[in-house]
Amino acid sequence: MKPLFSQTPSVTARFVLAAIVSISLLLADHRIGLLEPVHHALSVVTEPLRLMAALPARLGDRAEQTLTSRRELIAENQRLEDRQKVYEARLQRLDALEVENIRLRRLLDSSYELERPVVIAELTGVDLDPFNHVTQISKGLRDRIRVGQPVIDAEGVLGQVETVAAFTATVRLISDPSHGIPVQVNRNGLRSVAFGTGRTDTLTISSLPNNADIREGDLLVTSGLGERFPAGYPVGEVRRIERDDGRAFSEIQVEPLGRIGQVKEVLLIEDRGSGDE
């Protein structure tokens, strides 16, 4: 049987009572810190949860910082490597100039510039067929590469640009049988032309008479004749001289100093004033 009068407080009454109790607790906590132990207990319980919730963001920030630092280190390392290649190329000329003097420079009418702008390019393909020594590089018309532009590495001359496309260029190496490069003996300025033999380790000179002042171990550098290769860049060292009284000219074998077919990056020598803008 349903009672006539319900003894349960209404929803409104319960809400008002709960609000009064809540406000009282807030005022008591604010004035005397009544709920301070409860706050401490809750903070102990919730702190691990807060740390776990923040962990992915913290890990993400740390990973991003690590990746950014790694990218910066890689970029800086590449810049330093490129700068080293440029300095090594310039040192080639300094080594040759140590032997030269002002009198010889006037005699040969050569400026022997120590500074020339260069472009660094990567090798994208090498063809060392005995009758066709060429390589492809990763720079082309968009990088202002031109036909005939000299190509070197950190050790010596490698060749010159033969054809140019928009994004690549083809370089004919000095070891190619059809390639000849004007050279001079760094010791005394004696001039000749060194030709490729189809071998990466041998050039040949066959236009010097038997009595020419050339010796095994002589350093050969570019003479500047033909206006393709600037004067003073190392080409090779005289390895062997064959003199035959029955012939008017000697057969001279030269070992190239450039690491033909071994390098991954090369330097292209620009015209005077074209490297800096």
Secondary structure as GFF3:
##gff-version 3
##sequence-region A 1 277
A	DSSP	alpha_helix	11	32	.	.	.	ID=ss1
A	DSSP	alpha_helix	36	99	.	.	.	ID=ss2
A	DSSP	alpha_helix	102	108	.	.	.	ID=ss3
A	DSSP	beta_strand	118	129	.	.	.	ID=ss4
A	DSSP	beta_strand	132	137	.	.	.	ID=ss5
A	DSSP	three_ten_helix	141	143	.	.	.	ID=ss6
A	DSSP	beta_strand	150	152	.	.	.	ID=ss7
A	DSSP	beta_strand	157	164	.	.	.	ID=ss8
A	DSSP	beta_strand	169	173	.	.	.	ID=ss9
A	DSSP	beta_strand	180	185	.	.	.	ID=ss10
A	DSSP	beta_strand	191	196	.	.	.	ID=ss11
A	DSSP	beta_strand	203	205	.	.	.	ID=ss12
A	DSSP	beta_strand	219	222	.	.	.	ID=ss13
A	DSSP	three_ten_helix	225	227	.	.	.	ID=ss14
A	DSSP	beta_strand	234	242	.	.	.	ID=ss15
A	DSSP	beta_strand	251	256	.	.	.	ID=ss16
A	DSSP	beta_strand	265	269	.	.	.	ID=ss17
###
